[in-house]
Amino acid sequence: MNERTAARLLLPEQPGIVCLVGAGGKTSLMFQLARELSAQGKRVLTTTTTKIFRPEPRQSSLTVLSEDPLSWLEKHHSREKAGHLTLAGKALDRNKLQGFTPETIEHLWLTWHFDWILVEADGAAGRPIKAPAAHEPVIPKATCCVIAVFGLQGFGRPLSEEWCFRPHIFSELSGLGLGETMDPGSLLRVLTHEQGLLKGTPAQAERFLFLNQADYVRLQERAHRFLHRLEEEHPGHFSRSAFGSLQQQLILNR
């Protein structure tokens, strides 16, 4: 196993729109990628097509709310200036921000203000595992890469509201009964189902997988076994996979 940065392991070679879906650290991963890219002198936008918690200053030093982001960029943002910006449409309350439509994200990309646009494309209500509802994920058609995230703390837990966002949908996709253990087989079925985590991914977009919350050796071993089984049973479903602990800033590839 080799340790690398999140950006080296979880981003495509060519810049573009990258969407993050799933649960168990999606937002943390988005901001870690933004930090790494901006430290390389890249121009990075973080945003959402759904809702997002208002970033803390350590996550994003500049957060702007504008229901007309294209006009705001033309007036206030330099195409040449490197750095990281978070844009959202409006505040829903003290903690949550509303994002933009997929079409607006694509227009933001075509302004050439950014080398990378990182998009949180669904929600998980803080659970480590999720299954998508009919209306999500919300992925722009011009997306070049989709990163699916699962939290290892949900592996081996009962299928319930405590550990899984939308457990009834997870049950439908996996065939697992409510209250039964979310074993590797059921997690693989949700991960690879056509109505599962990557639903709506454009044909041209690469598919990457990140297993977060590998905070202990036991969880790292579990992640390694899971990725090995994934490749055996669904070869080529993901073009790249990794696991690690965002809390410990540890990213490993298999």
Secondary structure, DSSP 4 states (H G I P E B T S, - for coil): -EE--HHHHHS-SS--EEEEEESSSHHHHHHHHHHHHHHTT-EEEEEESSEEEPPPTTT-S-EEE-S-HHHHHHHH--SS--EEEEEESEESSSSEEE---HHHHHHHHHTT--SEEEEE----TT-SEE---TT-----TT--EEEEEEEGGGTTSBSSTTTEESHHHHHHHH-PPTTSB--HHHHHHHHHSTTSTTTT--TT-EEEEEEE---SHHHHHHHHHHHHHHHHHSTTSSSEEEEEETTTTEEEE-
